[in-house]
């Protein structure tokens, strides 16, 4: 991976819908050359997908929360399919510390959140933090191309 690839990654994380022509102008290559590089980055697994970022509040998801779950490692084979099938789970991470899982969720109401936590508690103890505000939104990884 060279500086051009790094610059493309930076630009695509900024806006994955940039036209090839605009990307090409930024990295001083032809659009077909840029397309080939992006294809190579996708095939190598560096670019894993493209997403639209949506405003959760506009969709009625008024409650965002982080749930810590203390769970026995023996329960992972049952837990992973369960958590993967939950549509309101935005992210789930296996972490170090007192809790083994950190789960980010979005719900319309606290009642829905409470019901979900009740289902989670069959796997272990939970501790929940409800988000008041998000001064730094989810963003791409820092890519240095200079």
N, C-alpha and C positions, 0 to 999 in steps of 0.2 A: 504494500500500500504506500503510495507516494503522496506528496502535498496536494495534488489534484484530487485524488480520492478523498482525502481528509476535507478539502474544501467542499466537495460535493456532499459529503455526509453532513457537514455543518449547514449547508444551504437546504438540503432536504429535510433536516430536522426543524429548520425554521419554517419551511413551507413545502410540503411534499407535492404540492400542485404547481410548483414553478414549471413553466413550459421548458422543454428541452432547449429551445433557442436562448432563453434567458440564462439557463444554467451554463450553456456553452459560452455565452458572452462573458460570464463571470470567471470561467476557468481557462478561457482562451483556447478552446477546442471547437471542433465542428459538432453539430447536434448528433450525427451518427456515432462519433467517438465518445461523446458523453453517454449516449444510450448504451453503448457496449460496456462502458465502465460501470454504469449502474447495474446492468445485467450481471456483470462479474461479481459486484458487491452483494447482490441478491443470492446468486448461486453459491457463494462462499459462506453465506450465513451471517454476514456482517449486517446487511439490511434484512430485517426479519418480517417487515410488513409496513403497511401504511394505514393511518387512522384519521378520522375526523375528530376534532376536539369539540365537545358539546357543552353547553351551559346547563349544568344539572338543575339549577334553580328554575330555569325556564321550562324544564320538563317536569317540574313538580317534586324533584328529589330534594326536599328541604333539610333532611337529616343526613349528614356525613359523619361517620364515626370510625374510630380505630378500636378494635377489640383485641385484647391480649388473651391468649388461650394457653393454659398450662395443661399439657396433654402428654400422656405416656407414649413413648416412641412405638410401642406395640400397636397403638391405634392408628398409625399412619396409613396402613393399607385400606382401612375403612374410611378414614377421614378424607384423604385426598379425592376420591371420587365424589364424596358428599359435597365438599367445599367447591369443587370444580363445577358441579351442577347447580350451584346457587347463583341465580342471575344478578342479584344485588351485590355480590362480592366483586369489588373492583380490583382487589389485589390481595394475595395471601403470601406471606413470607415465613419461612422457617428461620427462627432467630435464636440467638444465644440469650442467656440470662434466666430469670425466674420463670418466664413464659417461653413456650416453644414456638408459638405461632403469633404473628401479627397480621390481622385481617382488616382491610379497609372496605367499608360498605357504604352504600347510599340507599336511603329509604324515603318514602313520602312522609311517614309519620313515626313517632316514637313507639307507637303501639306495634307497628310492623317490625321495628328494630327489636323490641322486647320479645316478640315471638321468635325471631331468628336467634337471639341470644339463648332463649330457652332450648332450642334445638341444639345449639352448640354445646350447651352444658352437659350433654350426655357424653361428650369427649373429655371434659375436664372443667376446671374453674376458669372463670373469665373476669376480666376487668375492662371496662369500656370508657373511652374518652370521646365525647361528642365535640365536633369541630365547630368553633364559633366563626372563624374566618381563615382564609388561606392567602397570606401575603406573597407566597411564592407558589405559583401553579406548577403542576407536573411539567417538566421540560426535558429536552434531550440531554444526552451526555455531552460534556464539554469536549470539543474536538479542536485541537490546536493544529493549525495548518500553516503557520508562519515559520 
